[in-house]
Amino acid sequence: MNIYLSGLLWMLGAAVVGGGTAYLVRRFGHDEGRLDNNDAAGQVFTIISGLHAVLVAFVLISLFDAVHAARDGLRHEADSVIAAVWAADSLPSSASEQVRAISASYLETVIQREWPQIRAGDEVTGPGWTQLQQLHRTINKAPIQTDDEYYATQKTEAVRQVLATYQAREERITRLVHGDVGTVVWFALVLGGVIATLLPNLFGGTKMMTHVVIVSTLAGTIALLLFAIHQLQNPFGGAARVEPEAFESALERLRQAP
């Protein structure tokens, strides 16, 4: 289902439930003393809605930051693979060709095998870790055929870039496993939204239709924000959907290189 249509359904559903609740409270509830509740209920509503708004803002900002961090991490991982291949070009031809082949296989693994799993939020399986270990062993075992310090420095740089790739990969998978909003936070978000939506029913003085519109608008807005949080939980899926463009670009560069 289209993401915008899903968000609209969330919002309309919450608005209908909130508006229906407000109508039932006004239609069958007791109006006696309701006007006298405005000051006390208004103060409570201000505190609770303010705390809920702060929590929603904090969660949304952290999730937006996580999406940007995920995108930067992908670029860093792909660039580290390319940098390792370039540094390994100073090794003997057999070793450098093997490094290039393993690096291309690793990028293909990420794009074709791992990315569908990441997008679905599933456990990442496949030979990715094994390929990085093989890449590290190939560079380490490659002999340096000259005493020129440049070649030793390049070999060290290639090893360093492989380690950087390893770290970036680990961060990517960790972000997938531990990036969700926690159960306790979801509990606070949902319960706080429900309470903030129900409290206006204690107010008096407004006409029936005006009251229903106010409560339904509040309920729909809160539901829309919760929908946005739900979609941003996985930076590689949902509304955020960070694509493997960095890996595709890196693989294309490797294939075009002579």
N, C-alpha and C positions, 0 to 999 in steps of 0.2 A: 504494500500500500504506500502511496505517496506520502512523504514525510510531512508535508504541509497539510494534507488531508487528515492524517493521523492527529496532528496537533490541534486542528480545528475540531475534530470529534472529541478529543479530550476536553477542550475548552467548553464546547457546547454541552457535553454531558454533565460537567460540573456545574455549569450555569443553570441547567434545567433542574438538577438536584437541589442546588442552593436556593433557586427561586421558588421551587415547589415547597421546600421546607419553610421558607419565609411566608409563603401564602398560607400554609396550614397553621403556622403559629399565629398569624394575624387573624385568620378566619375563625379558628376554634379556641384560641388562647384568651386569657383574661386581660383586658386592657387596664384594669384597675391598678393604679400605682406605677404604670409603665413610664409615664413622663417623669416621675420622681426618680426613676432609675438612671436617667440620662447622664447625670454627672458622674456617679459612681461607675456605671458600666462604661462610660466613655474613657475614664482614666484607665480602667483595666484593659479595655480594647486597645488603647494607645500603647500600653506597655507590651502586651502580648504580640500585637501586630508589628510593633517596632522590633522586638526580638526576633520574630519570624523573618522579617525583611532582612535583618542583618545576617541571619543564618543563610538565607537563600542567596544573598549577594556574595557572601564568603565562599559558598560552595560553587557558585557559577564562576567566580573569578578564578578559583583554584583549578576548575576543570578547563577553562579557557587557557590558562597557563600550561596545563598538562598537554593540551593539544599542540600548542606552539613548541613545547619542549620535545614532544614526540616527533614533530616534523624536523626540528633541528637535529635530533638524535639520528634520524634516518639519513639525513645528508652527511652527518659525521661518519656514520658507519660505512656508507657507500664510498665516500671520499677516502677513507682509510684503506679500503680494499684497493682502490686505484693507486694510492700512494705506495702501498706495499709492492704492487706489481712494478711500478716505475723504479723503485729502489732496488728491486730484485733483478732488473735488467743488467746490472753490473756483475751479476753472478755468471758462472759458466752457462753456455747456451742451453744445455740440457736442463739445468736447474731452473733457469728463468722461464723456459717454455712450460715446464711443469707447474711453476708458480702461476703462470698466466692461465693455464688450463684449469687448475683447481679453483682459482679465484672466479673464473667464469662459471664453473659448476656451482660454486657457492651462491653467486648472485641468481642463477637460475632456480636454485632450490628455494631461496627466499621468495622470489616472485611467483613461481608456479605452484610450489607445494605448501610453503608456510603461510603465504598471505591469505588464502581462503580460510585457513584455520584461525588466523589472527582476526580477520574481519568478523568471523562468527563467534569470537570470544572463546574458542576451544583451546585445549592444550596443544602447544607447538611440538610436533614430532617431525622426524626426518633426519637426514645426515648432516645438518648444518654444523653442529658442534664438532662432529668427526672431521668434516672438511677443513674447519679452521685448525684443528690439531694437526692434520696432515700438512696443511700449509706451513704451520710453524716448524714442523719437523723437517720439511723439505728445505726451508731457508737455513735452518740451523746446521744441517748436515752438508750443505753446499760448501765445497772448498774454495778458498781464496787463492788464486793461482799467481799472485804477485804480492810483493811487499809494499806496494803503494797503499798508503793509509786511506786513500779515497775509497777503495773497494771495501775495506774493513768498515769504514764509516757507513757506507751504503747498506752493507749487510745488517749492521746494527739498526739502521733506520727502518729497514724492511721488517725486522723482528718487532720493533716498536710499533709500527703501523698495524701489524697483525694483532698485537696485544690491545691496541686502541679499538680495533674492530671487535675483538672479543668483549671488551667492556661495553661498547655501544650496543652490541647484540644482547648482552645480559640486561642492560637497562631497558631495552625494548620489550623483552619478554617479561621482566619484572613489572613494568608499567602495565602490561596486559593483565597480569595475575592480580596485582594489588592496586589497580587504579580505580576500582569501583567505589562508589560511595558506600560507606559502611552501613550495616543494618541499624545501628543506633542512630546515625544521622538521618536515615530515611524515616525512622520512627518519629524523630523530632520534627522533621519537615512535614510529614503527612498529618500527624496529630496537631501540630501548631497551625497548619492550614485549616483543619476542620474547626478548631476552636475559634480561630480568627473569623471564620465564616459564620459560625453560630452566634457569636456575641452580639452582632448588630440586631439580632431578633429581640434583645432585651430593651432596645431603644423604643421610644414612643414619639408621637408628634407628627410623623410623616404619613402621607396617604398610602393606601394599600399598594397601588401600582408603583409609586415611587420607591417604596420600601423593597418590593420584589426586584425592581431593576437594580437597586444598589447592591443587594445581597448577591444576586445572580452575576453581576459584573465582577464583584470581589471574588466569588467562587471560581469563575472562569479564568480570571487573571492568575490566581494562585495555581490552578490546574495547569495553565500554560507554562508557568515557570517550572513547575515540577516535571512537566514533559520535557522541557529543555534540559534539565539536569539529567533525566533518564537517558536522553539521546547523546549527551556529551560524556557519559561514563566511560565508554570505550572509544579512545581517540582514533582507533583504526576502523570503526564501524559506526553505524547510526548516522546522525546528522553531521558529525565531524568528518569521518571517513578520510583519514590521511592515506593517500594512495602511494604505492611503491615507485613513484616516478624517479626518485633518486637512484634506486637500484636499476631501473630500466635504462636510465641515462648512462650509468656506469657500465652496464653490460654492453650497451651500444658502442661506447668508447673502446672497450676491450676488443670487440669484434672488428672495429674499423682500423685498429692499430696494426701496423705491418708485422 
